[in-house]
Amino acid sequence: MSALLIIAAITVVALYLGVRARRGHDMSLEQWSVGGRSFGTAFVFLLMAGEIYTTFTFLGGSGFAYGKGAPVYYILAYGTLAYILSYWMLPPVWRFAKQHRLVSQPHFFARKYQSPALGVLVACVGVLALVPYLVLQLKGLGIIVTTASYGAVSSTAAIWIGAIVVTAYVIASGVRGCAWNSVVKDTMILAIAVFLGIYLPIHHYGSMSEMFRAIDAAKPGFLTFAPRGQSVTWFQSTVLLTALGFFMWPHTFMSVYTAKNERIFRRNAMILPLYQLILLFVFFCGFAAVLKVPGLKGADIDLSLFRLALQTFDPWFVGVIGAAGVLTALVPGSMILTTASTLLANDVYRGGLVKNADDARVAKLARLFVPVIALVAVGFTLRGGETIVALLLMGYNFVTQLFPALVCSLSPRNRVTKQGAFCGILAGVLVVIITTLTHLSVAQLIPFAPDAIKDVNIGFLALFVNVIVLAVVSMVTQPRTHVDHEHARAH
C-alpha cells in the first residue's frame, strides 16, 4: 500500500506542476509549442535530457543488459556521438528557426526547400515515428505501476491513468509543463539510478567485479559480442544509425527552438556526454538481475530491474523507484504529445489543407489533437507486442531518413532540390515500412554476403536507398540557370 501511495503522490505532483507551468503566460502557439524561445541553458539541458532519459533508459536499458549482454553498450555510445554532431549542427538550425519564427520541424524543411509538400511529408514521418515512441512510454508506465504496486493496479488501469494525466497538462501548458516536470524527474532518476547501480551488485554479489565474474562463469560469452547476429558490425552500424537519427526526432528537434541563444547548444554538447554515464548504472541493475531473476524471456526482460527491486527492498522504497519510473514515462510522453499534435495542426492542417489558418485556430486545433493521439497510442499499447528496445529502433529507422536532406540544407550551396529531398525521404520510409512488416534483415536479403555485411542494421539499407534517390532526383531536377537558358537559345 505504501508503494502505491508514493506513486500516486508523485503522479499528482506531476499533474500540478504541469498545469501550474502556464501561470503568467498567454498560451499562444509559440508559447505552447516552443516556450516563447525563452529557455536558458538549464531548461534546455533538462528538456533534452528529459526526452533522452525515458522509460527506455529505465526499463529498456536494464532489460537489454539482462537479455542481450554486451550489445547493450550501443545505448551508451550513440548519444555521445550525437552530442558531438550537435556542437556544429544545432546552432545553424536554431539561427534559421529564430529568423523565420518556426515552431516545428516540418516548418524548417518546408522553408529551407521552399516546399509545403515536403513539410507535410516530414510531419507525417514524424507522427509515424512518434506513435511507437509514445507506445513505448505507456508500455513502460504499465509495467512500472503494476510491478511497483505489487499488482494492486493493473497495467491497463495504469496506462489509462498515465494517458489522462499527460493529456491534461499538455492541453493546459504545452512544452512549459514538460520542462517543469523534467526538473523533478531528472533529480529523482539521477539519485535512484546511481544508487541502484551501485547497491544491487554489492548487495547481491559483494562487488561489481564479483558480479561480472559470476555472470561470465555461469554464462560464458554473455559479456562479449557474438560472432554473428548482434556482433561488432551490428553494434557499430546501430550506433551510427541512431546517432544520425538522434536529433531528427521531431520533439528533440523542437526543443532546439526553445533556447534563448545558440551558445547553449555548445555548452550542452560538452555536459550531456557526462550525463550519459548514468546509463552505466542502469546497465549494472540489469546485469545484477541476470543470475538473481533467471528465466525472463521476450518482452518480459523489461521487468528485470523491478523484479530484482521487489526481492531486495521494502515496499516503500519500491514505491520511490516506481515513482521515478512513472516520471520517466510522463515527461517524454508529454513532449511527444505536444510535438505530434503541433505537427498535425500546424504542418498537416495549415501546411497542406488550410493555408491561411491563423495561429489562434492552429493552437486550438493542436490542443484538440492531444487526446486523439493519446487514445491511438493507448490502443496500440494495450495490443501488446514488441519489447521496448525493438519499438525504439523502429522509430529511429523512420526519423533517420530525414538526416540527409537536413544536413544538405545547412550547406551554403545546397545542390539538393525539393523534389530530391521529397523522393529520398519517401523512398527511405517505404523501405523501413516494408522491412519492418516483413521482419527482413540484411542477411536474408544478401545471403551470400560476408558475415560482417550481414549483421549491418537494416535501417542502413533504407538510408542508402534514400541517399541514392535524393542524389539522382536532384540531378534530374536541377533548376536551369541563366547560362543554361542562353545555351539553349543559341542552339
Secondary structure, DSSP 4 states (H G I P E B T S, - for coil): -HHHHHHHHHHHHHHHHHHHTTTTS---HHHHHHGGG-B-HHHHHHHHHHHHSSHIIIIIIHHHHHHHSGGGGHHHHHHHHHHHHHHHHHHHHHHHHHHTT--SHHHHHHHHTT-HHHHHHHHHHHHHHHHHHHHHHHHHHHHHHHHHTTTSS-HHHHHHHHHHHHHHHHHHHTHHHHHHHHHHHHHHHHHHHHHHHHHHHHHHHSSHHHHHHHHHHHSTTTTS--SSSS-HHHHHHHHHHHHHHGGGSHHHHHHHHTBSSTHHHHHHHHHHHHHHTHHHHHHHHHHHHHHHSTT--GGGGGGHHHHHHHHHS-HHHHHHHHHHHHHHHHHHHHHHHHHHHHIIIIIIIIIII-TT--HHHHHHHHHHHHHHHHHHHHHHHHT--S-HHHHHHHHHHHHGGGHHHHHHHTSTT----HHHHHHHHHHHHHHHHHHHHTT--HHHH-TTS-HHHHTS-THHHHHHHHHHHHHHHHHHTPPPPHHHHHHHHH-
